[in-house]
Amino acid sequence: MAAMLLSACAGTIVPASSGKKAPGVTAVSRPKAATPKLQAVPLPAPAIMPKDNARSTGVRPGQPVTSLAITDRDARAALSAFRLSCPSLTRRTDTSGLTQPADWRPACIAASGWSDDDARAFFTRYFESAIIGDGNAFATGYYEPEIAGSRVRAPGYGVPIYRRPPDLVDLDLGQFSDSLKGKKIRGRVAGATFVPYADRAEIVGGALAGRNLEIAWAADEVEFFFLQVQGSGRLRLPDGSVMRIGYESQNGRDYSGIGKLMKDRGLLGPGQSSMQGIVAWLRAHPEEGRAIMNENRSFVFFREVTGAGPLGALGVQVVGRASVAADPAFIPLGAPLWLWLDRQEASGLWVAQDTGGAIKGPNRVDTFWGAGIEAEQIAGGMSGRGQAQLLLPIGTLARLTAGMATKDASAQR
């Protein structure tokens, strides 16, 4: 988001590719729903498991789906996104510990032939809601940026956009120890040792130069930096055509948000902590700005995307105002979720189809807004808080409860 660490991810800092502001940005047709009191009984969580996924964090029933103020527009968009997710939902392992592939099959079979005109009835017929942990949600936003680029190196286009290097290795630590299941790292083999891969400063400094890894060249290093933060984007080529690029991999280094770093250091004065203020500071202080960008050691590798896009962690198209990036340890990728937030435009029904380096923990989501000036403005200012409810196939909570009861009975024998 996305496969990965940054596939869509992002946080609240996004680049301004235009000085224009979209008119009427706040006039978005997604309703703001009041958050009702949630009367629910918690499901027991295994005491011996670390709280590293939804099952061990604690799951409880939420409101009846029929009581959620799902609009026809939201339902249609979510049903379309859900259909795209079904092939993965019905075959992949759910690291949240909540569902099994078979749980999703009835809803996925029904979705394939369900009328969009009655989309809301689909969700009330096949889903029940659940709350993970305390249910407190935090939402940011991301979008698909468009920057100047070229397929070949040319005057004015000197920032390389790399594909995944062949010596970058993904290592599943769970293959070595059960205690490390679900843990993965990236790096490279150096002799008989597995070592970290080059960080951003090293790659920007030329660590990958001369290896024929460039798929394109960007015109501006600041714009490309923020396109990496978003995880996908469009290159406006010199002839006016568009090349779409999407996340292929990442160097395995931790992501660090430079906006908070700059604010903590007092580099941004009053009114400068906006997207435009950050970009303006980086441009006004090119050497210091380059050093600050390099403190985010994460570096994203891209591939050209043809056809529908951009693609999320499931390998399917993410949809503006319908898809979110989430932590798959807490929200099954492909699952619908309902958000009540203090941001009207982000309240409603979404589908988790992506991941992100900064999107970690229960009820933490990154809402996707599509492409264009309005999407850029909404995503750049998105910081919503409220509650989240996950929509699971009907019967999931009963199965989880029965499973825990069986384990408790066995432990008492």
C-alpha positions in Angstrom: 0.0 0.0 0.0 0.9 -1.9 -1.3 2.1 -4.6 -0.8 4.0 -3.5 1.9 5.3 -1.0 3.9 4.4 2.0 2.0 2.2 0.9 -0.6 -0.2 3.5 0.0 0.6 4.9 3.1 1.1 7.9 4.3 0.2 10.2 7.0 -0.8 13.7 6.7 2.1 15.2 4.8 1.6 15.2 1.0 3.2 17.3 -1.7 1.6 20.2 -3.5 2.0 19.6 -7.2 0.0 22.8 -7.8 -0.4 26.0 -6.1 -4.2 26.0 -6.8 -6.7 25.1 -4.2 -9.7 23.1 -5.2 -12.9 25.0 -4.9 -15.5 23.5 -2.6 -13.2 20.9 -1.2 -15.2 20.5 2.0 -18.5 19.9 0.1 -18.2 16.1 -0.1 -21.3 14.0 -0.2 -20.2 11.5 2.4 -22.5 11.9 5.5 -21.4 12.5 9.0 -23.1 9.9 11.2 -23.5 10.4 15.0 -21.7 7.7 17.0 -24.2 5.7 19.0 -23.4 4.1 22.4 -22.1 0.7 21.7 -23.6 -2.0 24.0 -21.5 -5.1 23.5 -20.0 -8.1 25.3 -16.3 -8.6 24.8 -15.1 -11.9 23.4 -12.3 -13.4 25.5 -8.8 -13.1 24.2 -6.2 -15.8 24.8 -4.1 -14.6 27.8 -0.9 -16.3 26.5 -1.0 -14.5 23.2 0.7 -11.1 22.7 -1.5 -8.3 21.6 -0.2 -8.3 18.1 -3.3 -8.9 16.1 -7.1 -8.4 16.3 -7.8 -11.7 17.9 -5.4 -11.2 20.8 -6.3 -7.5 21.2 -10.0 -8.4 21.8 -13.1 -8.5 19.6 -16.6 -7.7 20.6 -19.9 -7.4 18.7 -20.8 -3.9 17.3 -24.0 -2.4 16.2 -26.4 -4.2 14.0 -25.4 -3.5 10.4 -29.0 -2.5 9.7 -28.6 0.4 12.1 -25.6 1.9 10.3 -26.4 4.9 8.2 -25.0 3.4 5.0 -25.8 5.6 2.0 -26.7 4.1 -1.4 -23.6 5.8 -2.9 -21.3 4.3 -0.2 -22.9 0.8 -0.6 -22.4 0.8 -4.4 -18.8 1.9 -4.2 -18.0 -0.6 -1.4 -19.7 -3.5 -3.2 -17.6 -2.8 -6.3 -14.4 -2.7 -4.2 -15.4 -5.8 -2.3 -15.9 -7.8 -5.5 -12.4 -7.0 -6.5 -11.1 -8.2 -3.1 -12.9 -11.6 -3.1 -10.3 -13.6 -5.0 -7.8 -12.8 -2.2 -10.3 -13.1 0.7 -11.2 -16.6 -0.3 -7.7 -17.9 -0.5 -5.3 -15.9 1.7 -4.4 -16.4 5.3 -5.9 -13.7 7.6 -3.2 -12.6 9.9 -5.7 -10.8 12.1 -6.8 -14.2 13.4 -10.5 -13.4 12.9 -11.5 -15.1 9.6 -10.8 -18.1 7.5 -11.1 -18.2 3.7 -14.3 -20.2 3.8 -16.0 -17.5 5.9 -16.0 -15.1 3.0 -17.2 -17.5 0.3 -21.0 -17.0 0.7 -20.7 -13.2 0.6 -18.3 -13.4 -2.4 -20.5 -15.7 -4.3 -23.5 -13.5 -3.7 -21.5 -10.3 -4.5 -20.7 -11.5 -8.0 -24.3 -11.3 -9.1 -25.8 -8.8 -6.7 -27.4 -5.7 -8.2 -25.7 -2.4 -7.5 -29.1 -0.8 -7.1 -29.7 -2.8 -3.9 -26.1 -2.7 -2.6 -27.0 -1.7 0.9 -29.1 -4.8 1.3 -26.0 -6.9 0.4 -24.1 -5.7 3.5 -27.1 -6.0 5.9 -27.7 -9.6 4.6 -24.2 -11.0 4.7 -22.3 -9.1 7.5 -22.2 -8.5 11.2 -20.2 -5.7 12.8 -17.3 -6.1 15.3 -15.2 -3.8 17.3 -11.5 -4.3 17.7 -10.1 -3.3 21.1 -11.6 0.0 22.2 -12.8 0.8 18.7 -11.1 4.3 18.7 -10.2 5.1 15.1 -7.6 7.5 13.6 -7.7 8.2 9.9 -5.3 10.0 7.6 -5.5 10.3 3.8 -3.6 9.5 0.7 -4.0 10.1 -3.0 -2.5 9.5 -6.4 -0.1 12.3 -7.2 1.0 13.4 -10.6 4.5 14.7 -11.2 6.7 15.6 -14.2 8.7 12.7 -15.5 10.4 11.1 -18.5 11.0 7.5 -19.6 14.6 8.3 -20.4 17.1 10.6 -18.8 17.0 14.0 -20.4 17.8 17.6 -19.5 15.6 18.6 -16.6 14.8 14.9 -15.7 17.6 13.8 -13.4 16.0 11.9 -10.5 16.1 8.2 -11.0 13.0 6.1 -10.3 14.2 2.5 -9.6 12.6 -0.9 -10.0 13.2 -3.5 -7.3 16.9 -4.5 -7.3 17.5 -8.3 -7.9 19.7 -8.5 -4.7 16.9 -7.3 -2.4 15.8 -10.3 -0.4 12.6 -10.8 1.6 13.2 -13.0 4.7 10.3 -14.7 6.5 11.6 -15.1 10.1 8.7 -17.4 10.9 10.4 -20.1 8.9 13.2 -20.2 11.5 11.2 -19.9 14.7 7.6 -20.2 15.7 8.1 -17.2 18.0 8.8 -15.1 15.0 5.8 -16.0 12.9 4.5 -13.1 11.0 7.8 -11.2 11.2 9.6 -10.4 8.0 12.7 -8.3 7.2 14.3 -7.2 4.0 18.0 -6.9 3.2 20.7 -8.5 1.1 23.3 -11.2 1.3 26.9 -10.1 1.7 29.2 -13.1 1.7 27.8 -15.4 4.5 25.9 -12.6 6.2 22.5 -11.1 5.8 22.8 -7.3 6.1 20.5 -4.3 5.8 19.9 -2.9 2.3 21.2 0.5 1.3 19.2 3.3 3.0 17.7 6.4 1.2 20.9 8.5 1.6 23.0 5.8 0.1 20.6 5.2 -2.8 20.2 8.9 -3.5 24.0 9.1 -3.4 24.3 6.6 -6.2 24.4 3.1 -4.6 22.2 1.7 -7.4 23.6 3.8 -10.2 24.9 2.0 -13.3 22.9 -1.2 -12.7 20.2 -0.5 -15.3 17.4 -0.4 -12.7 15.8 2.9 -13.8 12.3 2.6 -15.1 11.9 6.4 -15.5 13.3 9.8 -14.4 11.5 12.5 -12.3 12.1 16.2 -12.7 12.0 17.2 -9.1 13.4 15.4 -6.1 10.9 16.9 -3.6 7.9 15.8 -5.7 9.3 12.3 -6.1 10.0 12.0 -2.4 6.4 12.6 -1.6 5.2 10.3 -4.4 7.2 7.6 -2.6 5.4 8.4 0.5 2.1 8.0 -1.3 3.3 4.7 -2.8 2.0 5.2 -6.3 1.4 8.0 -8.8 1.4 9.3 -12.3 4.3 10.7 -14.4 3.3 13.4 -16.8 5.7 12.8 -19.7 7.2 15.5 -22.0 4.8 14.7 -24.8 1.8 15.1 -22.5 1.1 11.4 -22.1 0.9 9.7 -18.7 2.9 6.8 -17.3 1.5 5.3 -14.2 3.8 3.7 -11.6 3.0 1.6 -8.6 4.7 0.2 -5.6 6.9 -2.9 -6.2 9.0 -3.1 -3.1 10.8 -1.2 -0.4 14.4 -1.3 1.0 13.4 -2.7 4.4 14.4 0.5 6.3 11.9 2.1 8.8 9.7 4.9 7.5 10.0 8.3 9.4 7.6 11.2 8.8 9.6 14.3 8.1 6.7 16.7 9.0 6.8 15.8 12.7 10.6 15.8 12.6 10.7 19.4 11.2 8.0 20.5 13.7 9.9 19.1 16.6 13.0 20.9 15.5 11.3 24.2 15.3 11.9 24.5 11.6 8.2 25.3 10.8 6.8 28.5 12.1 3.1 29.2 12.9 1.0 28.3 9.9 3.8 26.5 8.1 3.1 22.9 9.2 0.7 22.4 6.3 1.7 20.4 3.2 2.4 23.6 1.3 4.5 25.0 4.2 6.7 21.9 4.4 7.3 21.8 0.6 8.1 25.5 0.6 10.7 25.0 3.4 12.3 22.1 1.6 12.6 24.2 -1.6 13.9 27.3 0.2 16.6 25.2 2.0 17.6 22.6 -0.7 20.7 21.3 1.1 19.1 21.1 4.6 15.9 19.8 3.0 17.8 17.0 1.2 19.4 16.0 4.5 16.0 15.9 6.2 14.4 13.8 3.5 17.3 11.4 3.9 16.4 11.0 7.6 13.5 9.0 6.3 15.7 5.9 5.5 12.9 4.1 3.7 13.1 4.0 -0.1 10.3 2.7 -2.4 10.9 0.8 -5.7 8.3 1.0 -8.5 7.1 -0.8 -11.5 5.0 0.5 -14.4 1.3 -0.1 -14.0 -0.8 -0.6 -17.1 -4.6 -0.9 -17.2 -6.6 -0.1 -14.1 -4.8 1.5 -11.2 -3.3 2.4 -8.8 -3.0 -1.1 -7.3 -3.1 -1.8 -3.6 -1.6 -4.5 -1.4 -4.1 -7.1 -2.7 -2.9 -6.4 -6.3 -6.3 -4.9 -7.3 -7.3 -1.4 -8.1 -7.9 0.9 -5.1 -10.9 3.1 -5.5 -11.1 6.8 -4.5 -13.5 7.4 -1.6 -14.0 3.6 -1.1 -10.6 2.1 -0.3 -8.5 2.4 2.8 -5.0 1.2 3.8 -5.0 -0.7 7.1 -2.8 -2.9 9.2 -3.7 -6.5 8.1 -2.9 -7.8 11.6 -6.0 -6.0 12.8 -8.2 -5.6 9.7 -8.4 -8.4 7.2 -7.5 -7.1 3.8 -10.6 -7.0 1.7 -13.0 -6.5 4.6 -15.5 -3.7 4.7 -15.4 -1.3 7.7 -17.6 1.5 8.9 -16.1 4.8 10.2 -17.7 7.4 12.4 -15.3 10.3 12.4 -15.2 14.0 13.3 -14.4 14.5 9.6 -17.7 14.4 7.6 -16.1 13.5 4.3 -14.4 10.4 5.7 -17.3 9.0 7.7 -19.0 6.0 6.0 -18.4 2.6 4.5 -14.9 1.7 3.2 -13.0 -1.5 2.1 -9.5 -2.3 3.3 -7.5 -3.0 0.2 -4.0 -1.6 0.9 -1.3 -1.3 3.6 1.2 1.4 4.6 4.4 1.8 6.5 2.9 4.3 8.9 -0.5 2.5 9.1 0.0 0.3 12.1 -2.2 -0.9 15.0 -6.0 -1.5 15.5 -8.5 0.9 13.9 -5.7 2.9 12.1 -6.6 3.6 8.5 -5.4 5.7 5.6 -8.3 6.8 3.4 -7.7 6.9 -0.4 -9.2 9.8 -2.3 -8.2 9.2 -5.9 -6.3 11.7 -8.1 -6.6 15.4 -8.9 -6.5 18.7 -7.0 -9.5 18.0 -4.8 -8.1 14.5 -3.8 -4.8 16.1 -3.0 -6.4 18.8 -0.8 -8.6 16.4 1.1 -5.9 13.8 1.6 -3.3 16.4 2.7 -5.6 17.7 5.4 -7.1 14.5 6.6 -6.8 13.8 10.3 -10.0 12.2 11.6 -10.8 10.6 14.9 -13.8 8.7 16.0 -14.8 5.0 16.0 -14.5 2.1 13.6 -16.5 -1.1 13.2 -15.3 -4.0 11.1 -17.8 -5.9 9.0 -17.3 -9.6 9.2 -19.2 -12.5 7.5 -22.2 -13.4 9.7 -21.3 -16.2 12.0 -17.7 -15.2 12.5 -18.2 -13.9 16.1 -20.1 -17.0 17.1 -17.3 -19.2 15.8 -14.6 -17.2 17.6 -16.6 -17.4 20.9 -17.1 -21.1 20.5 -13.5 -21.6 19.8 -12.4 -19.7 22.9 -14.9 -21.6 25.0 -13.5 -24.9 23.8 -9.9 -23.8 24.6 -10.9 -22.6 28.1 -12.6 -25.9 28.8 -9.6 -27.9 27.6 -7.3 -25.7 29.8 -9.4 -26.5 32.9 -9.2 -30.3 32.4 
